[in-house]
Amino acid sequence: MIIYPAIDLKDGKCVRLVRGEMEKSTVFSDKPYLQAKKFEQAGCHWLHLVDLNGAFEGRPVNSKAVSEIITNVNMLTQLGGGIRNMDTIEFWISAGINRIILGTAALHDPALVLQACHSFPDQIAVGIDAKDGKVAVNGWAEVSEISAIDLALKFEDAGVSAIIYTDINRDGAMAGPNIEETAKLAERLSTPVILSGGISKLSDIEAVKNVRGSGIEGIIIGRALYDGSIDVKDAIALANS
């Protein structure tokens, strides 16, 4: 199981939100690339990046911070937030991002997902952020009527490398992950699923691992790594055990 430490970018800084509310951000570093290097030195192989401003504005905003991270670490990276056209996808992959996450575009422009998967095999993931089971987009400001599973099934044969499922009510709240709903989603799909939201202690990772054969192959961890509730080396060791 892969541990994905998260770096959320707001106004060029590394922050964490509570349930996606921009006004409830806590700044953990004003030099995100230094935080990325810490994760790399701890043994992480992947890094999960989100351009929070970009998610709301529909275009890349924290490009400088992302570029500094790419330049200063040798980790594999996945990036989401404000990526809604082929030009932006091509730009970031050319810059060195290994996997692009399409969220709002997956709901409003599914043809873009298909085109991107065709042009960049194994480098496109679909981010599905759900509130009470319904897909939320545009920085979680808009909640749709489509269920997470229905959206995920649309891309089963598209060549998507992963589905990143976030329970918004759990994100940043340190209340434990929604393993049950994530497992239900994973069991319906052949596409690998990455769980996001609510991981707050090592026993949460153990609980995800105990869902055998569900198709959950990765875990994104954010706030718990920053406030010390989870040591990243311990998380990696447990995930690999």
C-alpha positions in Angstrom: 0.0 0.0 0.0 1.3 3.4 -1.0 1.5 6.4 1.4 0.9 9.7 -0.3 1.9 12.7 1.9 -0.2 15.7 0.9 0.9 19.2 0.3 -2.0 21.6 -0.2 -0.9 24.9 -1.7 -2.7 28.2 -0.9 -1.1 31.6 -1.8 2.2 29.9 -2.3 2.3 28.3 1.1 1.8 24.7 2.5 -1.5 24.7 4.4 -4.2 22.4 5.6 -7.9 23.1 5.5 -10.8 21.7 7.6 -13.5 20.1 5.3 -12.2 22.2 2.4 -13.1 25.6 3.9 -10.5 28.1 2.6 -11.0 30.5 5.5 -10.1 27.8 7.9 -6.5 27.2 6.7 -3.5 26.6 8.9 -0.1 27.5 7.4 2.5 24.8 8.0 5.3 26.1 5.8 5.9 29.1 3.6 8.5 27.1 1.6 6.5 24.0 0.4 9.6 22.5 -1.4 11.3 22.2 2.0 8.3 20.2 3.3 8.5 18.0 0.2 12.2 17.3 0.9 11.3 16.2 4.4 8.9 13.7 3.0 11.4 12.5 0.5 14.1 12.1 3.2 11.6 10.1 5.3 11.3 7.6 2.6 8.2 8.6 0.7 8.1 7.8 -3.0 5.0 9.7 -4.0 3.8 13.2 -3.2 0.2 14.4 -3.5 -0.1 18.1 -4.5 -3.2 20.2 -4.6 -3.4 23.8 -5.9 -6.2 25.0 -3.7 -6.5 28.5 -5.3 -6.5 26.8 -8.7 -9.4 24.6 -7.7 -11.6 27.6 -7.0 -10.4 29.8 -9.9 -10.3 27.0 -12.5 -6.7 27.7 -13.6 -3.3 27.0 -12.1 -2.4 29.6 -9.4 0.4 28.1 -7.4 2.6 27.2 -10.4 5.8 28.7 -8.8 5.4 26.6 -5.7 4.7 23.4 -7.7 7.7 24.1 -10.0 10.0 24.6 -6.9 8.9 21.2 -5.6 9.5 19.4 -8.8 12.9 21.0 -9.1 14.0 20.1 -5.6 12.8 16.6 -5.1 13.1 13.3 -7.0 9.7 11.9 -5.8 6.9 10.9 -8.1 4.2 13.6 -8.0 0.5 13.8 -8.6 -1.2 17.2 -9.0 -4.8 18.4 -8.9 -6.6 21.7 -8.7 -7.6 24.0 -11.6 -6.6 21.6 -14.4 -9.4 21.8 -16.9 -7.9 21.7 -20.4 -5.3 19.8 -22.4 -2.9 22.7 -22.6 -2.6 22.7 -18.8 -2.3 18.9 -18.7 0.5 19.0 -21.3 2.3 21.8 -19.5 2.5 20.0 -16.2 3.4 16.7 -17.6 6.2 18.3 -19.6 7.3 20.1 -16.4 7.7 16.7 -14.7 4.4 16.0 -12.9 3.9 12.2 -13.1 0.1 12.1 -12.7 -2.6 14.7 -13.3 -5.7 14.6 -11.2 -8.9 15.7 -12.9 -11.8 16.5 -10.6 -14.2 19.2 -11.8 -13.4 18.4 -15.4 -14.4 14.7 -14.8 -17.9 15.9 -13.9 -18.3 18.7 -16.4 -16.1 17.7 -19.3 -15.7 13.9 -19.3 -14.5 14.0 -22.9 -11.3 15.8 -21.6 -10.6 12.8 -19.3 -10.9 10.4 -22.3 -8.7 12.6 -24.5 -6.1 13.0 -21.7 -6.0 9.3 -21.0 -5.5 8.6 -24.7 -2.7 11.2 -25.0 -1.0 10.4 -21.6 -1.6 6.7 -20.8 -1.3 5.8 -17.1 -0.7 9.5 -16.1 -4.3 10.6 -15.5 -6.3 10.1 -12.3 -9.9 11.1 -11.6 -10.4 12.9 -8.3 -13.9 12.2 -6.8 -14.6 14.4 -3.8 -17.9 13.5 -2.2 -20.2 15.2 0.4 -22.8 12.8 1.8 -22.1 10.5 -1.2 -22.6 13.3 -3.8 -19.8 14.6 -6.0 -18.6 18.1 -5.1 -16.5 20.2 -7.5 -15.0 23.7 -8.0 -13.1 23.6 -4.8 -16.0 21.8 -3.1 -18.2 24.9 -3.5 -20.6 23.1 -5.8 -22.3 19.8 -4.8 -23.9 17.9 -7.7 -26.7 15.4 -7.8 -24.5 12.6 -9.2 -23.2 9.9 -6.8 -19.5 9.1 -6.5 -19.9 5.6 -7.7 -21.9 6.6 -10.8 -19.2 9.1 -11.8 -16.4 6.6 -11.2 -18.1 3.9 -13.3 -18.2 6.4 -16.3 -14.4 6.1 -16.5 -13.9 2.3 -15.9 -12.8 1.7 -19.5 -11.1 5.1 -20.1 -7.6 4.1 -19.0 -7.7 6.1 -15.8 -4.7 5.1 -13.6 -6.5 5.7 -10.3 -9.6 7.0 -8.6 -8.8 9.3 -5.7 -11.8 9.3 -3.4 -12.1 12.0 -0.7 -14.9 12.2 1.9 -15.2 15.9 2.4 -16.8 15.6 5.8 -13.7 13.7 7.0 -11.0 15.8 5.3 -8.8 17.6 7.8 -11.2 16.9 10.6 -9.0 14.1 12.2 -12.2 12.0 12.7 -11.0 8.9 11.0 -11.5 7.8 7.3 -14.7 6.7 5.7 -13.4 3.2 5.0 -16.8 1.7 4.4 -17.8 4.0 1.6 -14.3 3.9 0.0 -14.3 0.1 0.1 -17.7 -0.1 -1.5 -16.5 2.2 -4.3 -13.3 0.1 -4.7 -15.1 -3.2 -4.8 -17.3 -1.9 -7.7 -14.3 -0.8 -9.8 -11.4 -2.5 -11.5 -9.5 0.9 -11.4 -7.3 1.2 -8.3 -8.7 3.5 -5.6 -6.7 5.9 -3.3 -8.4 6.8 -0.1 -8.2 10.4 1.1 -9.7 12.2 4.1 -9.7 11.6 7.8 -6.5 9.5 8.4 -5.5 10.6 12.0 -3.6 7.7 13.6 -1.7 4.6 12.7 -4.7 2.4 13.5 -6.6 4.1 10.7 -3.9 2.8 8.2 -4.2 -0.7 9.8 -7.9 -0.6 9.4 -7.6 0.2 5.7 -5.1 -2.6 5.2 -7.5 -5.0 6.8 -10.1 -4.5 4.1 -8.6 -7.3 2.0 -9.1 -7.4 -1.7 -11.1 -4.2 -1.8 -8.9 -2.5 -4.4 -7.8 0.3 -2.1 -4.1 0.6 -3.0 -3.1 3.9 -1.5 -3.7 6.4 1.3 -3.3 10.2 1.3 -2.4 11.6 4.6 -2.3 15.3 5.4 -2.9 17.0 8.7 -1.9 14.0 10.8 1.6 14.2 9.4 1.8 18.0 10.2 0.6 17.9 13.7 2.6 14.9 14.7 -0.3 12.4 15.2 1.4 10.1 12.6 5.1 9.8 12.0 5.6 9.4 8.2 8.3 6.7 8.7 5.9 4.7 10.9 3.2 5.1 8.3 5.4 3.8 5.5 6.6 0.9 7.6 3.0 -0.1 8.5 1.9 0.2 4.9 4.7 -2.0 3.7 4.4 -4.6 6.4 
